[in-house]
Amino acid sequence: MELYYIILFFILGTVLGSFYNVVGYRLPKNESIIYPKHSYCPNCHHTLSIGELIPIFSFLFQRGKCRHCHHAISFFYPFIEVLTGVLFAVSYYSFGFSYQLVISLSLSSLFSIVIVSDLTYLIIPDEVTAIVGLIIAGATFWGRGYQEGLMALGSGVLLFGIMYGIMLLGDFLFKRESLGGADIKLMFIAGLSLGTILGILVIFISSVVALPIALSLYITNKEKVVPYGPFIVFSILLLFLLKVDVNSFWQLLI
C-alpha cells in the first residue's frame, strides 16, 4: 500500500509539473494560464491535443519534437515534470498523510515554478509566493495549533526583515540592486516553514551553493545574471525534507 501511494504521488507530481511549466512560463508575461488558449507549442502556437499533454511520455513518443511543426521541444519541460513527480513521491515517503505533507508539497510546487520562471525571466510571480504562503500558514495552524502558528508567522516576518536588511547593505556596497524583491519574499516562506534559526541557515546554504555557480558564470560571461530564487527554495525544501530541527542543528555545531 505504501508503494501504491508513492507511485500515485509521483504521477500526481508529473501531472502538476506539466501545469507548473505553464504557470512558470505564462504568469511572468501576464498571460492567462487557462484562457484564451490551452497548452500550445511556443513555436507554431498549435493547440496541443490530450495525447500531446501526457507528462513525460508525450515528449518521448514525439521524440522531443512538436507533431505539428517538428520544432524541438525544450528538455526543460519533461525535466520539471520528473522533478515534481520525484519531490511529491519523496514528500509522501517522508511525511505520510499529515500537515507536513501539505507543506512539503507546497514547497515542491514552489520550487518547480520558481525554477521555470526565474531561470527564464528572472521573475518570480507574487501570486505563486502568496498562494504557497497561505497554504503553508493554513497547514501550520491546522497541524501545530494557534500559538505555534503565530510564532511561525512571526519567524516569517523576521526573516523577511533580515533579508531586506541584507538587500539594503548589498545595494549600498555594490551600488546596484543586489537582491530582487521576490527573493526577500521567499525568506518569509523560509521562516514560516522552518522557523527563525533554520531560516537563517537557508541564507547560508543558498549562498554557498549559488556562489561557485555565480563566480564561474561571471568569469565566462560578465553580463550573466544568476537567479537566486531557486537556490533559496531548494535550501528550504532540503532542510524540510531532511527534518532538520533546531536542537539537532545546535548539537551539530557543538
C-alpha positions as a Markdown table, in Angstrom:
| # | Residue | x | y | z |
|---|---|---|---|---|
| 1 | Met | 0.0 | 0.0 | 0.0 |
| 2 | Glu | 2.9 | 2.3 | 0.8 |
| 3 | Leu | 4.4 | 1.8 | -2.7 |
| 4 | Tyr | 1.0 | 2.4 | -4.2 |
| 5 | Tyr | 0.8 | 5.8 | -2.6 |
| 6 | Ile | 4.4 | 6.7 | -3.6 |
| 7 | Ile | 3.6 | 5.9 | -7.2 |
| 8 | Leu | 0.3 | 7.8 | -7.0 |
| 9 | Phe | 2.0 | 10.9 | -5.7 |
| 10 | Phe | 4.7 | 10.6 | -8.4 |
| 11 | Ile | 2.1 | 10.5 | -11.1 |
| 12 | Leu | 0.2 | 13.4 | -9.4 |
| 13 | Gly | 3.5 | 15.3 | -9.3 |
| 14 | Thr | 4.2 | 14.8 | -13.0 |
| 15 | Val | 0.7 | 16.0 | -14.0 |
| 16 | Leu | 1.1 | 19.1 | -11.8 |
| 17 | Gly | 4.6 | 19.6 | -13.0 |
| 18 | Ser | 3.3 | 19.9 | -16.6 |
| 19 | Phe | 0.9 | 22.6 | -15.3 |
| 20 | Tyr | 3.7 | 24.3 | -13.4 |
| 21 | Asn | 5.6 | 24.6 | -16.7 |
| 22 | Val | 2.6 | 26.6 | -18.0 |
| 23 | Val | 2.4 | 28.7 | -14.8 |
| 24 | Gly | 6.2 | 29.5 | -14.8 |
| 25 | Tyr | 6.2 | 30.5 | -18.5 |
| 26 | Arg | 3.0 | 32.4 | -18.7 |
| 27 | Leu | 2.4 | 34.3 | -15.4 |
| 28 | Pro | 5.6 | 36.4 | -15.7 |
| 29 | Lys | 4.3 | 37.5 | -19.1 |
| 30 | Asn | 0.9 | 38.3 | -17.6 |
| 31 | Glu | -0.7 | 35.6 | -19.8 |
| 32 | Ser | -3.7 | 33.6 | -18.5 |
| 33 | Ile | -2.8 | 30.1 | -17.6 |
| 34 | Ile | -6.2 | 28.9 | -18.8 |
| 35 | Tyr | -7.8 | 31.4 | -21.2 |
| 36 | Pro | -7.9 | 32.1 | -24.1 |
| 37 | Lys | -5.5 | 29.3 | -25.1 |
| 38 | His | -4.9 | 25.9 | -23.6 |
| 39 | Ser | -1.4 | 24.5 | -23.8 |
| 40 | Tyr | 0.2 | 25.2 | -27.1 |
| 41 | Cys | 3.5 | 24.9 | -29.0 |
| 42 | Pro | 5.6 | 28.0 | -28.3 |
| 43 | Asn | 6.9 | 27.9 | -31.8 |
| 44 | Cys | 3.8 | 27.4 | -34.0 |
| 45 | His | 1.1 | 28.0 | -31.4 |
| 46 | His | -0.6 | 24.8 | -32.3 |
| 47 | Thr | -3.1 | 23.8 | -29.5 |
| 48 | Leu | -1.9 | 20.6 | -28.0 |
| 49 | Ser | -4.2 | 17.5 | -28.0 |
| 50 | Ile | -4.8 | 15.3 | -25.0 |
| 51 | Gly | -2.2 | 12.8 | -26.3 |
| 52 | Glu | 0.4 | 15.6 | -26.5 |
| 53 | Leu | -0.2 | 16.6 | -22.9 |
| 54 | Ile | 0.6 | 13.3 | -21.3 |
| 55 | Pro | 3.5 | 14.1 | -18.9 |
| 56 | Ile | 7.0 | 12.6 | -19.8 |
| 57 | Phe | 5.6 | 10.1 | -22.3 |
| 58 | Ser | 4.4 | 12.6 | -24.8 |
| 59 | Phe | 7.9 | 14.0 | -25.0 |
| 60 | Leu | 9.3 | 10.5 | -25.5 |
| 61 | Phe | 6.7 | 9.4 | -28.1 |
| 62 | Gln | 7.2 | 12.6 | -30.1 |
| 63 | Arg | 11.0 | 12.3 | -29.9 |
| 64 | Gly | 11.2 | 15.7 | -28.4 |
| 65 | Lys | 9.6 | 17.5 | -31.3 |
| 66 | Cys | 6.2 | 19.2 | -31.9 |
| 67 | Arg | 4.0 | 16.9 | -34.0 |
| 68 | His | 2.7 | 19.9 | -36.0 |
| 69 | Cys | 5.8 | 22.0 | -36.9 |
| 70 | His | 8.5 | 19.4 | -35.8 |
| 71 | His | 10.3 | 22.1 | -33.9 |
| 72 | Ala | 12.4 | 20.8 | -31.0 |
| 73 | Ile | 10.7 | 20.8 | -27.6 |
| 74 | Ser | 12.9 | 22.0 | -24.7 |
| 75 | Phe | 14.1 | 19.2 | -22.5 |
| 76 | Phe | 13.2 | 21.5 | -19.6 |
| 77 | Tyr | 9.5 | 20.5 | -19.9 |
| 78 | Pro | 9.9 | 16.8 | -19.0 |
| 79 | Phe | 12.7 | 17.7 | -16.5 |
| 80 | Ile | 10.2 | 19.8 | -14.5 |
| 81 | Glu | 7.6 | 17.0 | -14.7 |
| 82 | Val | 10.0 | 14.4 | -13.5 |
| 83 | Leu | 11.4 | 16.7 | -10.8 |
| 84 | Thr | 8.0 | 17.5 | -9.4 |
| 85 | Gly | 7.0 | 13.8 | -9.5 |
| 86 | Val | 10.1 | 12.8 | -7.6 |
| 87 | Leu | 9.6 | 15.6 | -5.0 |
| 88 | Phe | 5.9 | 14.7 | -4.5 |
| 89 | Ala | 6.8 | 11.0 | -4.0 |
| 90 | Val | 9.6 | 11.8 | -1.6 |
| 91 | Ser | 7.3 | 14.2 | 0.3 |
| 92 | Tyr | 4.8 | 11.4 | 0.9 |
| 93 | Tyr | 7.5 | 8.9 | 1.8 |
| 94 | Ser | 8.9 | 11.4 | 4.4 |
| 95 | Phe | 5.7 | 12.6 | 6.0 |
| 96 | Gly | 2.8 | 10.3 | 5.0 |
| 97 | Phe | -0.7 | 11.9 | 5.3 |
| 98 | Ser | 0.0 | 14.8 | 7.6 |
| 99 | Tyr | 0.1 | 18.6 | 7.7 |
| 100 | Gln | 3.8 | 18.4 | 7.0 |
| 101 | Leu | 2.9 | 16.7 | 3.7 |
| 102 | Val | 0.8 | 19.7 | 2.7 |
| 103 | Ile | 3.8 | 22.0 | 3.4 |
| 104 | Ser | 6.3 | 19.7 | 1.6 |
| 105 | Leu | 4.0 | 19.5 | -1.5 |
| 106 | Ser | 3.6 | 23.3 | -1.4 |
| 107 | Leu | 7.4 | 23.9 | -1.2 |
| 108 | Ser | 7.9 | 21.3 | -4.0 |
| 109 | Ser | 5.4 | 23.1 | -6.2 |
| 110 | Leu | 7.0 | 26.5 | -5.5 |
| 111 | Phe | 10.4 | 25.1 | -6.3 |
| 112 | Ser | 9.3 | 23.8 | -9.7 |
| 113 | Ile | 7.6 | 27.0 | -10.7 |
| 114 | Val | 10.5 | 29.2 | -9.4 |
| 115 | Ile | 13.0 | 27.2 | -11.5 |
| 116 | Val | 11.0 | 27.8 | -14.7 |
| 117 | Ser | 10.1 | 31.5 | -14.1 |
| 118 | Asp | 13.3 | 32.7 | -12.5 |
| 119 | Leu | 15.6 | 31.0 | -14.9 |
| 120 | Thr | 13.6 | 32.1 | -17.9 |
| 121 | Tyr | 12.6 | 35.6 | -17.0 |
| 122 | Leu | 14.4 | 36.4 | -13.7 |
| 123 | Ile | 10.9 | 36.9 | -12.3 |
| 124 | Ile | 9.0 | 35.0 | -9.5 |
| 125 | Pro | 5.3 | 35.7 | -9.7 |
| 126 | Asp | 3.9 | 37.2 | -6.5 |
| 127 | Glu | 0.7 | 35.3 | -7.0 |
| 128 | Val | 2.6 | 32.0 | -6.6 |
| 129 | Thr | 4.5 | 33.1 | -3.5 |
| 130 | Ala | 1.3 | 34.4 | -1.9 |
| 131 | Ile | -0.7 | 31.3 | -2.6 |
| 132 | Val | 2.0 | 29.0 | -1.3 |
| 133 | Gly | 2.4 | 31.2 | 1.8 |
| 134 | Leu | -1.3 | 31.0 | 2.6 |
| 135 | Ile | -1.4 | 27.2 | 2.2 |
| 136 | Ile | 1.7 | 26.7 | 4.4 |
| 137 | Ala | 0.3 | 29.1 | 7.0 |
| 138 | Gly | -3.1 | 27.3 | 7.0 |
| 139 | Ala | -1.4 | 23.9 | 7.3 |
| 140 | Thr | 0.8 | 25.2 | 10.2 |
| 141 | Phe | -2.2 | 26.5 | 12.1 |
| 142 | Trp | -4.0 | 23.2 | 11.5 |
| 143 | Gly | -1.2 | 20.9 | 12.4 |
| 144 | Arg | 0.6 | 22.8 | 15.2 |
| 145 | Gly | -2.1 | 25.0 | 16.7 |
| 146 | Tyr | -2.8 | 28.7 | 17.0 |
| 147 | Gln | 0.1 | 29.7 | 19.3 |
| 148 | Glu | 2.8 | 27.9 | 17.2 |
| 149 | Gly | 1.1 | 29.1 | 14.0 |
| 150 | Leu | 1.5 | 32.7 | 15.2 |
| 151 | Met | 5.2 | 32.0 | 16.1 |
| 152 | Ala | 5.7 | 30.7 | 12.6 |
| 153 | Leu | 4.2 | 33.8 | 11.1 |
| 154 | Gly | 6.5 | 35.9 | 13.3 |
| 155 | Ser | 9.5 | 34.0 | 12.1 |
| 156 | Gly | 8.4 | 34.6 | 8.5 |
| 157 | Val | 8.2 | 38.4 | 9.2 |
| 158 | Leu | 11.6 | 38.4 | 11.0 |
| 159 | Leu | 13.3 | 36.5 | 8.1 |
| 160 | Phe | 11.7 | 38.9 | 5.6 |
| 161 | Gly | 13.2 | 41.8 | 7.6 |
| 162 | Ile | 16.6 | 40.3 | 7.9 |
| 163 | Met | 16.7 | 39.6 | 4.1 |
| 164 | Tyr | 15.5 | 43.1 | 3.4 |
| 165 | Gly | 18.4 | 44.5 | 5.6 |
| 166 | Ile | 20.9 | 42.3 | 3.6 |
| 167 | Met | 19.4 | 43.7 | 0.4 |
| 168 | Leu | 19.9 | 47.3 | 1.6 |
| 169 | Leu | 23.5 | 46.5 | 2.6 |
| 170 | Gly | 24.2 | 44.8 | -0.7 |
| 171 | Asp | 22.8 | 47.7 | -2.7 |
| 172 | Phe | 25.0 | 50.1 | -0.7 |
| 173 | Leu | 28.2 | 48.1 | -1.1 |
| 174 | Phe | 27.8 | 47.2 | -4.8 |
| 175 | Lys | 26.0 | 50.4 | -5.9 |
| 176 | Arg | 23.3 | 48.4 | -7.7 |
| 177 | Glu | 20.4 | 46.1 | -7.0 |
| 178 | Ser | 21.9 | 43.1 | -5.1 |
| 179 | Leu | 18.7 | 41.1 | -4.5 |
| 180 | Gly | 15.3 | 41.0 | -6.1 |
| 181 | Gly | 12.1 | 41.7 | -4.1 |
| 182 | Ala | 10.8 | 38.2 | -4.8 |
| 183 | Asp | 13.9 | 36.7 | -3.1 |
| 184 | Ile | 13.1 | 38.7 | 0.0 |
| 185 | Lys | 9.5 | 37.4 | 0.0 |
| 186 | Leu | 10.8 | 33.8 | -0.3 |
| 187 | Met | 12.6 | 34.3 | 3.0 |
| 188 | Phe | 9.1 | 34.8 | 4.6 |
| 189 | Ile | 8.3 | 31.3 | 3.3 |
| 190 | Ala | 11.6 | 30.1 | 4.9 |
| 191 | Gly | 10.7 | 31.5 | 8.3 |
| 192 | Leu | 7.2 | 30.3 | 8.1 |
| 193 | Ser | 8.2 | 26.8 | 7.2 |
| 194 | Leu | 11.3 | 26.3 | 9.3 |
| 195 | Gly | 11.4 | 28.9 | 12.0 |
| 196 | Thr | 14.0 | 31.7 | 12.6 |
| 197 | Ile | 17.2 | 29.7 | 13.2 |
| 198 | Leu | 16.8 | 27.3 | 10.3 |
| 199 | Gly | 15.5 | 30.2 | 8.1 |
| 200 | Ile | 18.9 | 32.0 | 8.7 |
| 201 | Leu | 20.6 | 28.7 | 7.8 |
| 202 | Val | 18.7 | 28.9 | 4.5 |
| 203 | Ile | 20.5 | 32.1 | 3.7 |
| 204 | Phe | 23.9 | 30.4 | 4.3 |
| 205 | Ile | 23.2 | 27.2 | 2.4 |
| 206 | Ser | 21.7 | 29.0 | -0.6 |
| 207 | Ser | 24.6 | 31.4 | -0.7 |
| 208 | Val | 27.2 | 28.7 | -0.5 |
| 209 | Val | 25.5 | 26.7 | -3.3 |
| 210 | Ala | 24.9 | 29.7 | -5.5 |
| 211 | Leu | 28.3 | 31.4 | -5.1 |
| 212 | Pro | 30.5 | 29.0 | -7.1 |
| 213 | Ile | 28.0 | 29.0 | -10.0 |
| 214 | Ala | 27.8 | 32.7 | -9.9 |
| 215 | Leu | 31.6 | 33.1 | -9.9 |
| 216 | Ser | 32.1 | 30.7 | -12.8 |
| 217 | Leu | 29.4 | 32.4 | -14.9 |
| 218 | Tyr | 30.9 | 35.8 | -14.1 |
| 219 | Ile | 34.3 | 34.7 | -15.3 |
| 220 | Thr | 33.0 | 33.2 | -18.5 |
| 221 | Asn | 30.3 | 35.9 | -19.1 |
| 222 | Lys | 30.4 | 39.1 | -17.1 |
| 223 | Glu | 26.9 | 40.1 | -18.1 |
| 224 | Lys | 25.3 | 36.9 | -16.9 |
| 225 | Val | 22.8 | 37.2 | -14.0 |
| 226 | Val | 22.3 | 34.2 | -11.8 |
| 227 | Pro | 18.8 | 33.9 | -10.4 |
| 228 | Tyr | 18.9 | 33.4 | -6.6 |
| 229 | Gly | 15.3 | 32.3 | -6.1 |
| 230 | Pro | 15.8 | 28.6 | -7.0 |
| 231 | Phe | 18.7 | 28.3 | -4.5 |
| 232 | Ile | 16.6 | 29.8 | -1.7 |
| 233 | Val | 13.6 | 27.4 | -2.3 |
| 234 | Phe | 16.0 | 24.4 | -2.8 |
| 235 | Ser | 17.6 | 25.1 | 0.6 |
| 236 | Ile | 14.2 | 25.5 | 2.3 |
| 237 | Leu | 12.9 | 22.2 | 0.8 |
| 238 | Leu | 16.1 | 20.4 | 1.6 |
| 239 | Leu | 16.0 | 21.3 | 5.3 |
| 240 | Phe | 12.3 | 20.5 | 5.5 |
| 241 | Leu | 12.6 | 17.1 | 3.8 |
| 242 | Leu | 15.6 | 16.2 | 5.9 |
| 243 | Lys | 13.5 | 17.1 | 9.0 |
| 244 | Val | 16.3 | 19.2 | 10.4 |
| 245 | Asp | 15.3 | 20.8 | 13.7 |
| 246 | Val | 16.9 | 23.5 | 15.8 |
| 247 | Asn | 18.1 | 21.0 | 18.5 |
| 248 | Ser | 19.9 | 18.8 | 16.1 |
| 249 | Phe | 21.4 | 21.9 | 14.4 |
| 250 | Trp | 22.8 | 23.2 | 17.6 |
| 251 | Gln | 24.2 | 19.7 | 18.5 |
| 252 | Leu | 25.9 | 19.6 | 15.2 |
| 253 | Leu | 27.6 | 23.0 | 15.8 |
| 254 | Ile | 28.6 | 22.0 | 19.3 |
